[in-house]
Amino acid sequence: MTAEPAPTDLRRSRGDRQRDAIVAAVRELLQERSFADLSVSTISERAGVARSGFYFYFDSKYAVLAVIVA
């Protein structure tokens, strides 16, 4: 018998997936256009998250870039 994950574990893993999707979206978009041409709306749309979801994880598109180059 396996134990079901706690609700906080489910939220954390979903959050990790959303954060990872945002980072992946920026990486993809940077292959298509310059960083200056990226907007939070474009990034959010590509990642499949709401703009509010973007801002939950990152303060700006520059914060995502910092994660990528770190």
N, CA, C and O atoms as a Maestro MAE file, in Angstrom:
{
 s_m_m2io_version
 :::
 2.0.0
}

f_m_ct {
 s_m_title
 :::
 protein
 m_atom[280] {
  # First column is atom index #
  i_m_mmod_type
  r_m_x_coord
  r_m_y_coord
  r_m_z_coord
  i_m_residue_number
  s_m_chain_name
  s_m_pdb_residue_name
  s_m_pdb_atom_name
  i_m_atomic_number
  :::
  1 25 0.841 -1.162 0.000 1 A "MET " " N  " 7
  2 3 0.000 0.000 0.000 1 A "MET " " CA " 6
  3 2 0.901 1.246 0.000 1 A "MET " " C  " 6
  4 15 1.831 1.339 0.801 1 A "MET " " O  " 8
  5 25 0.625 2.189 -0.890 2 A "THR " " N  " 7
  6 3 1.433 3.401 -0.948 2 A "THR " " CA " 6
  7 2 0.670 4.548 -0.321 2 A "THR " " C  " 6
  8 15 -0.552 4.635 -0.437 2 A "THR " " O  " 8
  9 25 1.385 5.409 0.330 3 A "ALA " " N  " 7
  10 3 0.767 6.582 0.946 3 A "ALA " " CA " 6
  11 2 0.551 7.640 -0.123 3 A "ALA " " C  " 6
  12 15 1.373 7.808 -1.024 3 A "ALA " " O  " 8
  13 25 -0.553 8.340 -0.014 4 A "GLU " " N  " 7
  14 3 -0.817 9.423 -0.954 4 A "GLU " " CA " 6
  15 2 -0.002 10.640 -0.541 4 A "GLU " " C  " 6
  16 15 0.165 10.901 0.651 4 A "GLU " " O  " 8
  17 25 0.507 11.390 -1.521 5 A "PRO " " N  " 7
  18 3 1.298 12.565 -1.172 5 A "PRO " " CA " 6
  19 2 0.438 13.610 -0.470 5 A "PRO " " C  " 6
  20 15 -0.754 13.745 -0.745 5 A "PRO " " O  " 8
  21 25 1.054 14.325 0.419 6 A "ALA " " N  " 7
  22 3 0.351 15.397 1.127 6 A "ALA " " CA " 6
  23 2 -0.008 16.496 0.138 6 A "ALA " " C  " 6
  24 15 0.694 16.677 -0.857 6 A "ALA " " O  " 8
  25 25 -1.094 17.238 0.390 7 A "PRO " " N  " 7
  26 3 -1.491 18.311 -0.535 7 A "PRO " " CA " 6
  27 2 -0.378 19.322 -0.791 7 A "PRO " " C  " 6
  28 15 -0.259 19.832 -1.905 7 A "PRO " " O  " 8
  29 25 0.434 19.619 0.215 8 A "THR " " N  " 7
  30 3 1.521 20.571 -0.010 8 A "THR " " CA " 6
  31 2 2.543 20.015 -0.989 8 A "THR " " C  " 6
  32 15 3.133 20.776 -1.756 8 A "THR " " O  " 8
  33 25 2.765 18.701 -0.981 9 A "ASP " " N  " 7
  34 3 3.678 18.092 -1.944 9 A "ASP " " CA " 6
  35 2 3.142 18.235 -3.363 9 A "ASP " " C  " 6
  36 15 3.908 18.486 -4.293 9 A "ASP " " O  " 8
  37 25 1.832 18.078 -3.533 10 A "LEU " " N  " 7
  38 3 1.226 18.221 -4.856 10 A "LEU " " CA " 6
  39 2 1.360 19.651 -5.349 10 A "LEU " " C  " 6
  40 15 1.691 19.880 -6.512 10 A "LEU " " O  " 8
  41 25 1.103 20.616 -4.472 11 A "ARG " " N  " 7
  42 3 1.220 22.015 -4.870 11 A "ARG " " CA " 6
  43 2 2.659 22.361 -5.213 11 A "ARG " " C  " 6
  44 15 2.917 23.068 -6.186 11 A "ARG " " O  " 8
  45 25 3.576 21.874 -4.431 12 A "ARG " " N  " 7
  46 3 4.981 22.171 -4.681 12 A "ARG " " CA " 6
  47 2 5.405 21.605 -6.032 12 A "ARG " " C  " 6
  48 15 6.090 22.286 -6.796 12 A "ARG " " O  " 8
  49 25 5.017 20.391 -6.333 13 A "SER " " N  " 7
  50 3 5.424 19.805 -7.605 13 A "SER " " CA " 6
  51 2 4.759 20.518 -8.779 13 A "SER " " C  " 6
  52 15 5.380 20.684 -9.829 13 A "SER " " O  " 8
  53 25 3.510 20.942 -8.616 14 A "ARG " " N  " 7
  54 3 2.856 21.706 -9.680 14 A "ARG " " CA " 6
  55 2 3.559 23.045 -9.853 14 A "ARG " " C  " 6
  56 15 3.764 23.511 -10.974 14 A "ARG " " O  " 8
  57 25 3.924 23.653 -8.740 15 A "GLY " " N  " 7
  58 3 4.657 24.915 -8.799 15 A "GLY " " CA " 6
  59 2 6.001 24.757 -9.470 15 A "GLY " " C  " 6
  60 15 6.417 25.607 -10.257 15 A "GLY " " O  " 8
  61 25 6.681 23.665 -9.159 16 A "ASP " " N  " 7
  62 3 7.959 23.399 -9.812 16 A "ASP " " CA " 6
  63 2 7.770 23.252 -11.315 16 A "ASP " " C  " 6
  64 15 8.579 23.747 -12.099 16 A "ASP " " O  " 8
  65 25 6.711 22.579 -11.710 17 A "ARG " " N  " 7
  66 3 6.445 22.399 -13.149 17 A "ARG " " CA " 6
  67 2 6.162 23.741 -13.809 17 A "ARG " " C  " 6
  68 15 6.647 23.998 -14.912 17 A "ARG " " O  " 8
  69 25 5.387 24.601 -13.155 18 A "GLN " " N  " 7
  70 3 5.086 25.904 -13.738 18 A "GLN " " CA " 6
  71 2 6.341 26.761 -13.846 18 A "GLN " " C  " 6
  72 15 6.575 27.407 -14.868 18 A "GLN " " O  " 8
  73 25 7.138 26.761 -12.798 19 A "ARG " " N  " 7
  74 3 8.375 27.537 -12.810 19 A "ARG " " CA " 6
  75 2 9.302 27.014 -13.910 19 A "ARG " " C  " 6
  76 15 9.889 27.798 -14.655 19 A "ARG " " O  " 8
  77 25 9.429 25.708 -14.010 20 A "ASP " " N  " 7
  78 3 10.264 25.110 -15.056 20 A "ASP " " CA " 6
  79 2 9.735 25.433 -16.448 20 A "ASP " " C  " 6
  80 15 10.516 25.649 -17.375 20 A "ASP " " O  " 8
  81 25 8.413 25.469 -16.601 21 A "ALA " " N  " 7
  82 3 7.810 25.798 -17.897 21 A "ALA " " CA " 6
  83 2 8.129 27.234 -18.294 21 A "ALA " " C  " 6
  84 15 8.357 27.518 -19.469 21 A "ALA " " O  " 8
  85 25 8.145 28.131 -17.327 22 A "ILE " " N  " 7
  86 3 8.475 29.532 -17.608 22 A "ILE " " CA " 6
  87 2 9.922 29.646 -18.065 22 A "ILE " " C  " 6
  88 15 10.213 30.322 -19.052 22 A "ILE " " O  " 8
  89 25 10.822 28.992 -17.356 23 A "VAL " " N  " 7
  90 3 12.243 29.027 -17.727 23 A "VAL " " CA " 6
  91 2 12.436 28.412 -19.116 23 A "VAL " " C  " 6
  92 15 13.176 28.955 -19.937 23 A "VAL " " O  " 8
  93 25 11.785 27.301 -19.375 24 A "ALA " " N  " 7
  94 3 11.896 26.652 -20.687 24 A "ALA " " CA " 6
  95 2 11.341 27.549 -21.787 24 A "ALA " " C  " 6
  96 15 11.903 27.610 -22.880 24 A "ALA " " O  " 8
  97 25 10.250 28.240 -21.507 25 A "ALA " " N  " 7
  98 3 9.657 29.135 -22.498 25 A "ALA " " CA " 6
  99 2 10.619 30.256 -22.861 25 A "ALA " " C  " 6
  100 15 10.753 30.604 -24.035 25 A "ALA " " O  " 8
  101 25 11.285 30.820 -21.869 26 A "VAL " " N  " 7
  102 3 12.251 31.884 -22.156 26 A "VAL " " CA " 6
  103 2 13.407 31.335 -22.985 26 A "VAL " " C  " 6
  104 15 13.860 31.991 -23.923 26 A "VAL " " O  " 8
  105 25 13.882 30.159 -22.657 27 A "ARG " " N  " 7
  106 3 14.968 29.552 -23.449 27 A "ARG " " CA " 6
  107 2 14.544 29.373 -24.905 27 A "ARG " " C  " 6
  108 15 15.305 29.684 -25.821 27 A "ARG " " O  " 8
  109 25 13.331 28.872 -25.115 28 A "GLU " " N  " 7
  110 3 12.825 28.681 -26.480 28 A "GLU " " CA " 6
  111 2 12.685 30.011 -27.201 28 A "GLU " " C  " 6
  112 15 13.110 30.156 -28.347 28 A "GLU " " O  " 8
  113 25 12.087 30.974 -26.524 29 A "LEU " " N  " 7
  114 3 11.844 32.269 -27.155 29 A "LEU " " CA " 6
  115 2 13.145 32.986 -27.498 29 A "LEU " " C  " 6
  116 15 13.208 33.714 -28.489 29 A "LEU " " O  " 8
  117 25 14.177 32.787 -26.690 30 A "LEU " " N  " 7
  118 3 15.464 33.427 -26.978 30 A "LEU " " CA " 6
  119 2 16.108 32.877 -28.244 30 A "LEU " " C  " 6
  120 15 16.986 33.522 -28.818 30 A "LEU " " O  " 8
  121 25 15.690 31.710 -28.683 31 A "GLN " " N  " 7
  122 3 16.185 31.168 -29.945 31 A "GLN " " CA " 6
  123 2 15.472 31.806 -31.133 31 A "GLN " " C  " 6
  124 15 15.947 31.731 -32.267 31 A "GLN " " O  " 8
  125 25 14.335 32.431 -30.865 32 A "GLU " " N  " 7
  126 3 13.528 33.024 -31.930 32 A "GLU " " CA " 6
  127 2 13.663 34.536 -32.023 32 A "GLU " " C  " 6
  128 15 13.501 35.110 -33.100 32 A "GLU " " O  " 8
  129 25 13.960 35.187 -30.897 33 A "ARG " " N  " 7
  130 3 14.005 36.653 -30.871 33 A "ARG " " CA " 6
  131 2 14.927 37.129 -29.760 33 A "ARG " " C  " 6
  132 15 15.390 36.342 -28.934 33 A "ARG " " O  " 8
  133 25 15.180 38.417 -29.756 34 A "SER " " N  " 7
  134 3 16.071 38.975 -28.733 34 A "SER " " CA " 6
  135 2 15.337 39.114 -27.400 34 A "SER " " C  " 6
  136 15 14.108 39.143 -27.346 34 A "SER " " O  " 8
  137 25 16.119 39.200 -26.337 35 A "PHE " " N  " 7
  138 3 15.543 39.344 -25.006 35 A "PHE " " CA " 6
  139 2 14.710 40.621 -24.911 35 A "PHE " " C  " 6
  140 15 13.663 40.638 -24.263 35 A "PHE " " O  " 8
  141 25 15.174 41.679 -25.554 36 A "ALA " " N  " 7
  142 3 14.450 42.952 -25.526 36 A "ALA " " CA " 6
  143 2 13.059 42.822 -26.138 36 A "ALA " " C  " 6
  144 15 12.148 43.566 -25.775 36 A "ALA " " O  " 8
  145 25 12.894 41.886 -27.058 37 A "ASP " " N  " 7
  146 3 11.605 41.692 -27.719 37 A "ASP " " CA " 6
  147 2 10.661 40.775 -26.952 37 A "ASP " " C  " 6
  148 15 9.524 40.566 -27.375 37 A "ASP " " O  " 8
  149 25 11.117 40.228 -25.832 38 A "LEU " " N  " 7
  150 3 10.255 39.358 -25.027 38 A "LEU " " CA " 6
  151 2 9.409 40.190 -24.074 38 A "LEU " " C  " 6
  152 15 9.859 41.204 -23.541 38 A "LEU " " O  " 8
  153 25 8.195 39.748 -23.875 39 A "SER " " N  " 7
  154 3 7.328 40.371 -22.872 39 A "SER " " CA " 6
  155 2 6.850 39.285 -21.918 39 A "SER " " C  " 6
  156 15 6.871 38.098 -22.243 39 A "SER " " O  " 8
  157 25 6.426 39.705 -20.755 40 A "VAL " " N  " 7
  158 3 5.900 38.746 -19.785 40 A "VAL " " CA " 6
  159 2 4.684 38.040 -20.374 40 A "VAL " " C  " 6
  160 15 4.484 36.850 -20.132 40 A "VAL " " O  " 8
  161 25 3.882 38.749 -21.132 41 A "SER " " N  " 7
  162 3 2.707 38.133 -21.759 41 A "SER " " CA " 6
  163 2 3.113 37.034 -22.734 41 A "SER " " C  " 6
  164 15 2.522 35.955 -22.739 41 A "SER " " O  " 8
  165 25 4.114 37.307 -23.554 42 A "THR " " N  " 7
  166 3 4.594 36.320 -24.516 42 A "THR " " CA " 6
  167 2 5.172 35.101 -23.807 42 A "THR " " C  " 6
  168 15 4.913 33.961 -24.193 42 A "THR " " O  " 8
  169 25 5.955 35.357 -22.768 43 A "ILE " " N  " 7
  170 3 6.557 34.263 -22.004 43 A "ILE " " CA " 6
  171 2 5.469 33.420 -21.354 43 A "ILE " " C  " 6
  172 15 5.504 32.191 -21.423 43 A "ILE " " O  " 8
  173 25 4.508 34.076 -20.726 44 A "SER " " N  " 7
  174 3 3.425 33.365 -20.039 44 A "SER " " CA " 6
  175 2 2.614 32.524 -21.008 44 A "SER " " C  " 6
  176 15 2.266 31.379 -20.716 44 A "SER " " O  " 8
  177 25 2.319 33.098 -22.157 45 A "GLU " " N  " 7
  178 3 1.547 32.367 -23.163 45 A "GLU " " CA " 6
  179 2 2.297 31.117 -23.615 45 A "GLU " " C  " 6
  180 15 1.710 30.039 -23.704 45 A "GLU " " O  " 8
  181 25 3.574 31.256 -23.898 46 A "ARG " " N  " 7
  182 3 4.380 30.113 -24.343 46 A "ARG " " CA " 6
  183 2 4.471 29.049 -23.249 46 A "ARG " " C  " 6
  184 15 4.449 27.851 -23.535 46 A "ARG " " O  " 8
  185 25 4.574 29.494 -21.998 47 A "ALA " " N  " 7
  186 3 4.703 28.556 -20.878 47 A "ALA " " CA " 6
  187 2 3.373 27.924 -20.490 47 A "ALA " " C  " 6
  188 15 3.346 26.910 -19.792 47 A "ALA " " O  " 8
  189 25 2.275 28.516 -20.939 48 A "GLY " " N  " 7
  190 3 0.961 27.989 -20.584 48 A "GLY " " CA " 6
  191 2 0.542 28.330 -19.166 48 A "GLY " " C  " 6
  192 15 -0.192 27.580 -18.523 48 A "GLY " " O  " 8
  193 25 1.019 29.474 -18.686 49 A "VAL " " N  " 7
  194 3 0.626 29.936 -17.352 49 A "VAL " " CA " 6
  195 2 0.047 31.340 -17.465 49 A "VAL " " C  " 6
  196 15 0.321 32.061 -18.424 49 A "VAL " " O  " 8
  197 25 -0.748 31.715 -16.488 50 A "ALA " " N  " 7
  198 3 -1.304 33.065 -16.453 50 A "ALA " " CA " 6
  199 2 -0.195 34.061 -16.106 50 A "ALA " " C  " 6
  200 15 0.811 33.691 -15.501 50 A "ALA " " O  " 8
  201 25 -0.385 35.322 -16.491 51 A "ARG " " N  " 7
  202 3 0.602 36.349 -16.127 51 A "ARG " " CA " 6
  203 2 0.773 36.414 -14.621 51 A "ARG " " C  " 6
  204 15 1.884 36.609 -14.127 51 A "ARG " " O  " 8
  205 25 -0.315 36.253 -13.893 52 A "SER " " N  " 7
  206 3 -0.209 36.272 -12.429 52 A "SER " " CA " 6
  207 2 0.649 35.108 -11.939 52 A "SER " " C  " 6
  208 15 1.365 35.235 -10.946 52 A "SER " " O  " 8
  209 25 0.575 33.987 -12.629 53 A "GLY " " N  " 7
  210 3 1.420 32.844 -12.299 53 A "GLY " " CA " 6
  211 2 2.886 33.151 -12.542 53 A "GLY " " C  " 6
  212 15 3.754 32.753 -11.765 53 A "GLY " " O  " 8
  213 25 3.154 33.861 -13.625 54 A "PHE " " N  " 7
  214 3 4.532 34.277 -13.897 54 A "PHE " " CA " 6
  215 2 5.058 35.097 -12.734 54 A "PHE " " C  " 6
  216 15 6.148 34.842 -12.221 54 A "PHE " " O  " 8
  217 25 4.268 36.092 -12.321 55 A "TYR " " N  " 7
  218 3 4.716 36.992 -11.258 55 A "TYR " " CA " 6
  219 2 4.745 36.326 -9.886 55 A "TYR " " C  " 6
  220 15 5.367 36.849 -8.962 55 A "TYR " " O  " 8
  221 25 4.093 35.199 -9.741 56 A "PHE " " N  " 7
  222 3 4.191 34.449 -8.490 56 A "PHE " " CA " 6
  223 2 5.604 33.895 -8.320 56 A "PHE " " C  " 6
  224 15 6.120 33.823 -7.205 56 A "PHE " " O  " 8
  225 25 6.221 33.505 -9.428 57 A "TYR " " N  " 7
  226 3 7.545 32.888 -9.387 57 A "TYR " " CA " 6
  227 2 8.685 33.854 -9.676 57 A "TYR " " C  " 6
  228 15 9.790 33.674 -9.165 57 A "TYR " " O  " 8
  229 25 8.435 34.864 -10.480 58 A "PHE " " N  " 7
  230 3 9.493 35.785 -10.893 58 A "PHE " " CA " 6
  231 2 9.007 37.225 -10.808 58 A "PHE " " C  " 6
  232 15 7.841 37.513 -11.077 58 A "PHE " " O  " 8
  233 25 9.913 38.130 -10.429 59 A "ASP " " N  " 7
  234 3 9.573 39.550 -10.349 59 A "ASP " " CA " 6
  235 2 9.516 40.208 -11.720 59 A "ASP " " C  " 6
  236 15 8.784 41.176 -11.924 59 A "ASP " " O  " 8
  237 25 10.292 39.677 -12.655 60 A "SER " " N  " 7
  238 3 10.372 40.269 -13.985 60 A "SER " " CA " 6
  239 2 11.000 39.262 -14.939 60 A "SER " " C  " 6
  240 15 11.437 38.187 -14.528 60 A "SER " " O  " 8
  241 25 11.037 39.622 -16.207 61 A "LYS " " N  " 7
  242 3 11.688 38.745 -17.176 61 A "LYS " " CA " 6
  243 2 13.188 38.684 -16.911 61 A "LYS " " C  " 6
  244 15 13.847 37.709 -17.272 61 A "LYS " " O  " 8
  245 25 13.722 39.716 -16.288 62 A "TYR " " N  " 7
  246 3 15.143 39.728 -15.947 62 A "TYR " " CA " 6
  247 2 15.467 38.678 -14.882 62 A "TYR " " C  " 6
  248 15 16.561 38.114 -14.876 62 A "TYR " " O  " 8
  249 25 14.528 38.421 -13.994 63 A "ALA " " N  " 7
  250 3 14.726 37.390 -12.964 63 A "ALA " " CA " 6
  251 2 14.819 36.006 -13.600 63 A "ALA " " C  " 6
  252 15 15.587 35.161 -13.140 63 A "ALA " " O  " 8
  253 25 14.045 35.775 -14.648 64 A "VAL " " N  " 7
  254 3 14.123 34.489 -15.354 64 A "VAL " " CA " 6
  255 2 15.478 34.379 -16.050 64 A "VAL " " C  " 6
  256 15 16.112 33.324 -16.022 64 A "VAL " " O  " 8
  257 25 15.910 35.454 -16.663 65 A "LEU " " N  " 7
  258 3 17.212 35.453 -17.332 65 A "LEU " " CA " 6
  259 2 18.330 35.154 -16.333 65 A "LEU " " C  " 6
  260 15 19.275 34.436 -16.659 65 A "LEU " " O  " 8
  261 25 18.228 35.692 -15.138 66 A "ALA " " N  " 7
  262 3 19.237 35.432 -14.105 66 A "ALA " " CA " 6
  263 2 19.301 33.948 -13.762 66 A "ALA " " C  " 6
  264 15 20.384 33.416 -13.518 66 A "ALA " " O  " 8
  265 25 18.155 33.279 -13.742 67 A "VAL " " N  " 7
  266 3 18.123 31.837 -13.473 67 A "VAL " " CA " 6
  267 2 18.800 31.081 -14.609 67 A "VAL " " C  " 6
  268 15 19.529 30.117 -14.374 67 A "VAL " " O  " 8
  269 25 18.560 31.518 -15.826 68 A "ILE " " N  " 7
  270 3 19.118 30.827 -16.992 68 A "ILE " " CA " 6
  271 2 20.635 30.959 -17.044 68 A "ILE " " C  " 6
  272 15 21.330 29.986 -17.337 68 A "ILE " " O  " 8
  273 25 21.148 32.133 -16.766 69 A "VAL " " N  " 7
  274 3 22.594 32.344 -16.889 69 A "VAL " " CA " 6
  275 2 23.364 31.923 -15.639 69 A "VAL " " C  " 6
  276 15 24.593 31.858 -15.664 69 A "VAL " " O  " 8
  277 25 22.659 31.638 -14.555 70 A "ALA " " N  " 7
  278 3 23.348 31.246 -13.301 70 A "ALA " " CA " 6
  279 2 23.923 29.855 -13.402 70 A "ALA " " C  " 6
  280 15 24.531 29.368 -12.448 70 A "ALA " " O  " 8
  :::
 }
 m_bond[279] {
  # First column is bond index #
  i_m_from
  i_m_to
  i_m_order
  :::
  1 1 2 1
  2 2 3 1
  3 3 4 2
  4 3 5 1
  5 5 6 1
  6 6 7 1
  7 7 8 2
  8 7 9 1
  9 9 10 1
  10 10 11 1
  11 11 12 2
  12 11 13 1
  13 13 14 1
  14 14 15 1
  15 15 16 2
  16 15 17 1
  17 17 18 1
  18 18 19 1
  19 19 20 2
  20 19 21 1
  21 21 22 1
  22 22 23 1
  23 23 24 2
  24 23 25 1
  25 25 26 1
  26 26 27 1
  27 27 28 2
  28 27 29 1
  29 29 30 1
  30 30 31 1
  31 31 32 2
  32 31 33 1
  33 33 34 1
  34 34 35 1
  35 35 36 2
  36 35 37 1
  37 37 38 1
  38 38 39 1
  39 39 40 2
  40 39 41 1
  41 41 42 1
  42 42 43 1
  43 43 44 2
  44 43 45 1
  45 45 46 1
  46 46 47 1
  47 47 48 2
  48 47 49 1
  49 49 50 1
  50 50 51 1
  51 51 52 2
  52 51 53 1
  53 53 54 1
  54 54 55 1
  55 55 56 2
  56 55 57 1
  57 57 58 1
  58 58 59 1
  59 59 60 2
  60 59 61 1
  61 61 62 1
  62 62 63 1
  63 63 64 2
  64 63 65 1
  65 65 66 1
  66 66 67 1
  67 67 68 2
  68 67 69 1
  69 69 70 1
  70 70 71 1
  71 71 72 2
  72 71 73 1
  73 73 74 1
  74 74 75 1
  75 75 76 2
  76 75 77 1
  77 77 78 1
  78 78 79 1
  79 79 80 2
  80 79 81 1
  81 81 82 1
  82 82 83 1
  83 83 84 2
  84 83 85 1
  85 85 86 1
  86 86 87 1
  87 87 88 2
  88 87 89 1
  89 89 90 1
  90 90 91 1
  91 91 92 2
  92 91 93 1
  93 93 94 1
  94 94 95 1
  95 95 96 2
  96 95 97 1
  97 97 98 1
  98 98 99 1
  99 99 100 2
  100 99 101 1
  101 101 102 1
  102 102 103 1
  103 103 104 2
  104 103 105 1
  105 105 106 1
  106 106 107 1
  107 107 108 2
  108 107 109 1
  109 109 110 1
  110 110 111 1
  111 111 112 2
  112 111 113 1
  113 113 114 1
  114 114 115 1
  115 115 116 2
  116 115 117 1
  117 117 118 1
  118 118 119 1
  119 119 120 2
  120 119 121 1
  121 121 122 1
  122 122 123 1
  123 123 124 2
  124 123 125 1
  125 125 126 1
  126 126 127 1
  127 127 128 2
  128 127 129 1
  129 129 130 1
  130 130 131 1
  131 131 132 2
  132 131 133 1
  133 133 134 1
  134 134 135 1
  135 135 136 2
  136 135 137 1
  137 137 138 1
  138 138 139 1
  139 139 140 2
  140 139 141 1
  141 141 142 1
  142 142 143 1
  143 143 144 2
  144 143 145 1
  145 145 146 1
  146 146 147 1
  147 147 148 2
  148 147 149 1
  149 149 150 1
  150 150 151 1
  151 151 152 2
  152 151 153 1
  153 153 154 1
  154 154 155 1
  155 155 156 2
  156 155 157 1
  157 157 158 1
  158 158 159 1
  159 159 160 2
  160 159 161 1
  161 161 162 1
  162 162 163 1
  163 163 164 2
  164 163 165 1
  165 165 166 1
  166 166 167 1
  167 167 168 2
  168 167 169 1
  169 169 170 1
  170 170 171 1
  171 171 172 2
  172 171 173 1
  173 173 174 1
  174 174 175 1
  175 175 176 2
  176 175 177 1
  177 177 178 1
  178 178 179 1
  179 179 180 2
  180 179 181 1
  181 181 182 1
  182 182 183 1
  183 183 184 2
  184 183 185 1
  185 185 186 1
  186 186 187 1
  187 187 188 2
  188 187 189 1
  189 189 190 1
  190 190 191 1
  191 191 192 2
  192 191 193 1
  193 193 194 1
  194 194 195 1
  195 195 196 2
  196 195 197 1
  197 197 198 1
  198 198 199 1
  199 199 200 2
  200 199 201 1
  201 201 202 1
  202 202 203 1
  203 203 204 2
  204 203 205 1
  205 205 206 1
  206 206 207 1
  207 207 208 2
  208 207 209 1
  209 209 210 1
  210 210 211 1
  211 211 212 2
  212 211 213 1
  213 213 214 1
  214 214 215 1
  215 215 216 2
  216 215 217 1
  217 217 218 1
  218 218 219 1
  219 219 220 2
  220 219 221 1
  221 221 222 1
  222 222 223 1
  223 223 224 2
  224 223 225 1
  225 225 226 1
  226 226 227 1
  227 227 228 2
  228 227 229 1
  229 229 230 1
  230 230 231 1
  231 231 232 2
  232 231 233 1
  233 233 234 1
  234 234 235 1
  235 235 236 2
  236 235 237 1
  237 237 238 1
  238 238 239 1
  239 239 240 2
  240 239 241 1
  241 241 242 1
  242 242 243 1
  243 243 244 2
  244 243 245 1
  245 245 246 1
  246 246 247 1
  247 247 248 2
  248 247 249 1
  249 249 250 1
  250 250 251 1
  251 251 252 2
  252 251 253 1
  253 253 254 1
  254 254 255 1
  255 255 256 2
  256 255 257 1
  257 257 258 1
  258 258 259 1
  259 259 260 2
  260 259 261 1
  261 261 262 1
  262 262 263 1
  263 263 264 2
  264 263 265 1
  265 265 266 1
  266 266 267 1
  267 267 268 2
  268 267 269 1
  269 269 270 1
  270 270 271 1
  271 271 272 2
  272 271 273 1
  273 273 274 1
  274 274 275 1
  275 275 276 2
  276 275 277 1
  277 277 278 1
  278 278 279 1
  279 279 280 2
  :::
 }
}
